[in-house]
Each structure stands twice: as C-alpha cells, then as structure tokens.
Amino acid sequence: MENKKKVEDMSFEEAFAKLNKILEEFENGEVSLETSISLYEEGMLLKNHCDKKLQNAEMKIKKVVGKKSEDVE
C-alpha cells in the first residue's frame, strides 16, 4: 500500500507542488477519463487547502501590521 500524506497534513509548498504535478499530467493529455476525474477531485482538495493556508498567512500578516500601526500611534 502506498504511503500517501493527507492533504490537511501537507504544508503549502507540498500541496502546491502536488497540484502542479497534477496540472502537468492534464497537460500531457494522456490521462483516462477515470483518472482525470480522480485527479480533478484531488486537485480541488489541494487548491482549497492552499487557499486556506494563504488566508491564514494573510490574517497573521494583517495582525502584525495592525500591531505595528498601533505601536506607532
């Protein structure tokens, strides 16, 4: 059995790299319909995971910037 890391346990970089590999497979054009559907589903999970990671990072940055703004006042 293949040891796959769960999407929710991946770092942003790992998920983004996996998403790029999926895109390369689609661009190859040699993927069956069944495989395409499976890859699409996995790609959507990865995309949503990356979006969530980016949103969390943005919120942290806004907090830091907000704190710095308060310190200046």
Summary of the structure (lengths in Angstrom):
residues: 73
radius of gyration: 17.6
end to end distance: 58.5
largest distance: 60.4
contacts: 156
relative contact order: 0.13
helix: 82%
strand: 0%
